[in-house]
């Protein structure tokens, strides 16, 4: 059986909307450096907190304006993130001791898959984190492998 490919020519209003959306999106790209979280979470060896802090400080010095510093997940699932709370506390202290430093103009964010992780991130208090990214898995298999529960359970 042959497939038919149907090409639709966009109407003028659709074309204008597409151009408008493209201009809006292309002028507001946000680049987030995720190596302290995503890059380190797959390492076999647990890295010392000092190493993680030094990496984040080097990224700030290099001019990164938004850094995802850690992930508040179960240490059983992602052992490399067991010290996320301590990393965040040390970043909070670094900011407090450098009120005019570059670290205060850098956005620090963390990733969390559920309400428990969100509460853990919030418990650190103001000054440590600027944003918390809450994610949900796209598939049940990924959700069970990565966070140990179903998508529905992760959103409760």
Secondary structure, DSSP 8 states (H G I E B T S, - for coil): -----------HHHHHHHHHHHHHHHT-----B-IIIIITTT-SS---HHHHHHHHHHHHHHT-SEEEEEEE--TTT-GGGTTHHHHHHHHHHHHHH-TTSGGGTSEEEEEESSHHHHHHHHTT-TTS-SEEEE---SSHHHHHHHHSS-HHHHH-
